[in-house]
Amino acid sequence: MHLPDLVSRWYRVNARDLPWRRPGTTPWGVLVSEFMLQQTPVARVEPIWREWMERWPRPSDLAAAPRADVLRAWGRLGYPRRALRLHEAAQAVAERHGDVVPADVDALEALPGVGSYTARAVAAFGYGLRSPVVDTNVRRVVARAVHGAGDAGPARVRADLADVDALLPPDDAGAALVSVALMELGAVVCTARAPRCGACPVHAVCAWQLAGRPDYTGPRRQVQAFAGTDRQVRGRLMEVLRGSPEPVERAALDAAWADAGQRDRCLDSLVVDGLAERLDDGRFALPA
């Protein structure tokens, strides 16, 4: 049995029960999940996604919401600019596409905040179309199972898409199933640091296993620290702003981080990014 068949059969039995995968989930629900899942664990996304879909079940619902409400609802998912870009994407869908998320990859990529990966993911998982979807997990599975390498190394967009495209069956439904199965396999079995090879459905045909699991010798992606970074400071400041229904005094923000220079730099960056507003009276608030 070939790799696509093996992963598809495994997925049907072992897939995690995630709400955005359930029958009846709209392409809009898939788009929201993809924005939220960028660099954020599933466990943190799931409850927020449920709240968003109950509150804003259509793009036009989110489009009409104040940005401050959107940022508060985003909570502590991190990278809050994603929330504003999703808000802008919702406005574009409502205005340009009759409140229906487009199925065409080019039309999806034209939406604010939607790149190649997200566009292809919505086409595949929202519409069940044949569209190669490549994320870090998929690249790792392909690197090991197909190329016999322990790690995928730096991204090679065209080559990565071609690798995955070559694994997809010609029909839409079969291709969409293989796409999500490859992603799931990389997320829960063929993991970066502790792959569970004994539980892997492609163990017998995996090129990395057959080669004796050689160590990866190429360049590795650097893991970014969090503690003490501007990202952490921005998160602390955003937490203060989200937690107050009224504009906050500068003193409340000053108390969020001791290093005045770093704090001021990060506060200025939030204003520049449109995540905060400096009012005429010197107070700060989420954008209207």
Secondary structure, 3 states (H helix, E strand, C coil): CCHHHHHHHHHHHHCCCCHHHCCCCCHHHHHHHHHHHCCCCHHHHHHHHHHHHHHCCCHHHHHCCCHHHHHHHHCCCCCCHHHHHHHHHHHHHHHHCCCCCCCCHHHHHCCCCCCHHHHHHHHHHHCCCCCCCCCHHHHHHHHHHCCCCCCCCCCCHHHHHHHHHHHCCCCHHHHHHHHHHHHHHHHHCCCCCCCCHHHCCCHHHCHHHHCCCCCCCCCCCCCCCCCCCHHHHHHHHHHHHHCCCCCECHHHHHCCCCCHHHHHHHHHHHHHCCCCEECCCCCEECCC
